[in-house]
Amino acid sequence: MNDFQEIADRVEIEALRAEFTDAVMMRDRSRLAALFTADAVLRMPNVPVEFIGREEIRAGGERLQSQWDFFVQNSHPGTLRIDGDTATGRTYMQEVARLLDGRSGMNFAVYHDTYRRTPEGWRFAERVYEVRYVDTTPLTGSAPGPDAQAHGPGPTGSAG
């Protein structure tokens, strides 16, 4: 990889992947939708849902997130292959969640991605979410209260 454009493309696509996880964690559905092309598709067969276009992705994210008590998503970069103005790749996920109805669990999953260069930069053209492992054992921990979330971790690392 000695082509500066390919290096710049890789950096931008990695930033796009990170921005996705941050938008999900911060429940910023408008920012999340803006990371996709206008005609993008987000498929989650295990959920099962399919959203087509930015507005469906935004509204669908809102519906899904409205069910959460808490949700933590950790992403790990996988492969990335660039071919001009398109690219493909994978992102590996670990997620922990509890829904408002009390169901909870942890899973490991893979996003199979297609990216497209646009005038706004690289965007997701398609994301397909594949769950590889799920554990629905009730979680014994809890999310900190609203005050702790607003202030972040204290000096000892605990919320407070």
C-alpha positions as CSV (number, residue, x, y, z in Angstrom):
1,M,0.0,0.0,0.0
2,N,2.2,2.8,-1.2
3,D,-0.6,4.9,-2.9
4,F,-1.4,8.0,-0.8
5,Q,-5.0,8.1,-2.0
6,E,-5.5,4.5,-0.8
7,I,-4.1,5.4,2.6
8,A,-6.4,8.5,2.8
9,D,-9.3,6.3,1.7
10,R,-8.6,3.7,4.4
11,V,-8.3,6.4,7.1
12,E,-11.6,7.9,6.0
13,I,-13.4,4.6,5.9
14,E,-12.1,3.6,9.4
15,A,-13.4,7.0,10.6
16,L,-16.8,6.2,9.0
17,R,-16.9,2.9,10.9
18,A,-16.0,4.6,14.2
19,E,-18.6,7.4,13.6
20,F,-21.3,4.7,13.1
21,T,-20.6,3.2,16.6
22,D,-20.5,6.6,18.2
23,A,-23.8,7.7,16.6
24,V,-25.4,4.5,17.8
25,M,-24.1,4.9,21.3
26,M,-25.1,8.5,21.5
27,R,-28.5,7.7,20.0
28,D,-27.9,10.4,17.3
29,R,-30.2,9.0,14.6
30,S,-29.8,11.9,12.2
31,R,-26.0,11.6,12.3
32,L,-26.3,7.8,11.9
33,A,-28.5,8.2,8.8
34,A,-26.1,10.8,7.3
35,L,-23.4,8.1,7.3
36,F,-25.3,6.2,4.5
37,T,-25.8,7.0,0.9
38,A,-29.2,8.3,-0.1
39,D,-30.1,4.8,-1.5
40,A,-28.3,2.7,1.1
41,V,-29.7,-0.5,2.6
42,L,-29.2,-1.6,6.2
43,R,-30.2,-5.2,6.7
44,M,-30.3,-7.0,10.0
45,P,-31.8,-10.5,9.2
46,N,-31.5,-11.7,12.8
47,V,-33.6,-8.9,14.2
48,P,-35.3,-9.0,11.5
49,V,-35.4,-5.6,9.9
50,E,-34.4,-4.0,6.6
51,F,-34.2,-0.2,6.1
52,I,-33.8,1.4,2.7
53,G,-32.6,5.0,2.4
54,R,-31.6,7.5,5.0
55,E,-35.1,8.3,6.3
56,E,-35.9,4.7,6.9
57,I,-32.5,4.2,8.6
58,R,-33.1,7.2,10.8
59,A,-36.7,6.2,11.7
60,G,-35.8,2.5,12.1
61,G,-32.9,3.4,14.4
62,E,-35.3,5.5,16.5
63,R,-37.8,2.6,16.8
64,L,-35.1,0.2,17.8
65,Q,-33.4,2.6,20.2
66,S,-36.7,3.5,21.9
67,Q,-36.8,-0.1,23.3
68,W,-33.4,0.1,25.1
69,D,-32.8,0.5,28.7
70,F,-29.1,0.6,27.8
71,F,-26.9,-0.5,24.9
72,V,-23.2,-0.7,24.5
73,Q,-21.6,-1.5,21.2
74,N,-17.9,-2.1,20.7
75,S,-16.6,-2.3,17.1
76,H,-13.4,-3.9,15.9
77,P,-12.1,-3.2,12.4
78,G,-11.9,-6.1,10.0
79,T,-10.9,-6.4,6.4
80,L,-11.1,-3.5,3.9
81,R,-10.7,-3.7,0.1
82,I,-10.8,-0.6,-2.0
83,D,-11.5,-0.6,-5.7
84,G,-11.7,3.0,-7.0
85,D,-14.8,4.7,-5.7
86,T,-16.2,1.6,-4.0
87,A,-14.9,-0.6,-1.2
88,T,-16.0,-3.7,0.8
89,G,-15.1,-4.7,4.3
90,R,-16.2,-6.2,7.6
91,T,-16.5,-4.8,11.1
92,Y,-16.7,-7.1,14.1
93,M,-19.1,-6.2,16.9
94,Q,-19.6,-7.0,20.5
95,E,-22.8,-5.7,22.1
96,V,-24.4,-5.7,25.5
97,A,-28.0,-4.6,26.0
98,R,-31.1,-4.6,28.1
99,L,-34.5,-3.7,26.7
100,L,-37.1,-1.8,28.6
101,D,-39.2,-5.0,28.8
102,G,-36.4,-6.6,30.9
103,R,-34.9,-8.9,28.2
104,S,-31.1,-8.6,28.0
105,G,-28.1,-10.2,26.6
106,M,-24.8,-10.1,24.8
107,N,-23.9,-10.9,21.2
108,F,-21.0,-11.0,18.8
109,A,-21.7,-10.1,15.2
110,V,-20.2,-9.0,11.9
111,Y,-21.2,-6.1,9.6
112,H,-20.6,-7.0,6.0
113,D,-20.1,-3.6,4.4
114,T,-20.1,-2.0,1.0
115,Y,-18.8,1.6,0.9
116,R,-19.1,4.3,-1.8
117,R,-17.2,7.5,-2.3
118,T,-19.6,10.5,-2.5
119,P,-19.1,14.2,-2.7
120,E,-19.5,14.2,1.1
121,G,-16.9,11.5,1.5
122,W,-17.1,7.8,2.0
123,R,-20.5,6.5,3.0
124,F,-22.1,3.1,3.7
125,A,-24.0,1.9,0.6
126,E,-25.0,-1.3,2.4
127,R,-24.5,-2.8,5.8
128,V,-25.6,-6.4,6.5
129,Y,-25.6,-7.4,10.2
130,E,-24.9,-11.1,10.9
131,V,-25.1,-12.3,14.5
132,R,-22.5,-15.0,15.2
133,Y,-23.2,-15.6,18.9
134,V,-26.0,-14.6,21.3
135,D,-26.3,-15.1,25.0
136,T,-29.6,-14.1,26.6
137,T,-28.6,-14.8,30.1
138,P,-30.0,-12.0,32.2
139,L,-27.4,-9.3,32.9
140,T,-26.8,-8.7,36.6
141,G,-25.3,-5.2,36.2
142,S,-27.1,-2.0,35.8
143,A,-26.7,1.3,33.9
144,P,-25.7,4.3,36.0
145,G,-28.4,6.9,36.6
146,P,-28.9,9.9,34.4
147,D,-26.7,12.2,36.6
148,A,-23.7,9.8,36.2
149,Q,-24.2,9.6,32.4
150,A,-24.3,13.4,32.1
151,H,-21.1,13.9,34.1
152,G,-19.1,10.9,32.9
153,P,-16.6,8.8,35.0
154,G,-15.3,10.3,38.2
155,P,-11.6,10.5,39.0
156,T,-11.5,6.8,40.2
157,G,-13.1,5.6,36.9
158,S,-16.5,5.2,38.6
159,A,-19.4,7.3,37.5
160,G,-20.2,10.0,40.0
